[in-house]
Amino acid sequence: MVPTSTVVREREVFYRPRFSVPFSRISWGGIFVGLFVLIALQMIFTLLGAGIGLSVVRPTDDVNPSAAAITLGVGLWWVVTNWIALVAGGYIAGRLAGSHHGHDGCLHGTVTWALGLVVAGVVLAGAVGTGASVAGKAVATVAAPAAAGAGAAAVRATDGSGLNVGERARELLRPNDPATLSDEAALAEVTTGAARIATGSTEVDRDRLAKVIAAKGGVTEDEAKARIDQWEQKAKQVKEEAKQAADKAVVMARHTAIWGFLVILIGAIAAALGGFVGARAVAAEDDEVVELC
């Protein structure tokens, strides 16, 4: 049996020449193999999760899991399986690093995690960019004729001071008696007034608007004014609901960002831990070989 001190000296003499060259402790081959294992496991887990999810959700049944439950299940599945894949990828990278030191295995696992994160970011950015491009082309195709028609129907001419000459001209030419307005002209006038009320503009002739509504709607002016007040209250309610929805979206985005950061950070720790275990496994095997000798 070889003394322990001799074994330690033999291992130091054997390994130091390998680490004397800068960056010689980095095994890119092991890192890329770990990265490929990481990506492959994520793909397999994704397919398995899709199969399990489709077996739970049945469109023909009246009772199905809620959207919130499905979202929670998908999120938990992705997080747990991603951590498992990171541990496996880090373990492979640490095992193939060619080093007996645990911290070298941690570094190889961390680099594997970083490359996997970059690859995921590139794929996600490409998918989002492609979707946005397709959606933009579709919207442009649909909106172009409508925009051209709207522009031809409502020309907005302005002078150097920013005054809307076209709108002022229409106001000068409109008849005093709302009953003589055509249906199209009355609809345009009511639409403009309703839009101004919804935005909180003070440039609204409520009396004129009430007369137009009374003349074309077959109601009294008091009833028309009541309709205007109801529309104003509804517009304020919709604006408040939109504000609340925006606040909820901001809160959700903030929570998503924080939880996403924690998930990614724990993923880095998982990959580093896998690399550490892989490197120590190599050291344990070499110790067994030395003892047998």
Protein Blocks (a to p, Z undefined) as FASTA:
>chain_A
ZZfklmmmmmmmmmmmmmmpghklpcfklmmmmmmmmmmmmmmmmmmmmmmmmmmpcfkb
mbdcdfklmmmmmmmmmmmmmmmmmmmmmmmmmmmnopabfklmmmmmmmmmmmmmmmmm
mmmmmmmmmmmmmmmmmmmmmmmmmmmmmmmmmccdddfkopafklmmmmmmpcfblklp
cfklmmmmmmmmmmmmmnopabbcfklmmmmmmmmnopafklmmmmmmmmmmmmmmmmmm
mmmmmmmmmmmmmmmmmmmmmmmmmmmmmmmmmmmmmmmmmmmmmmmmmmmZZ
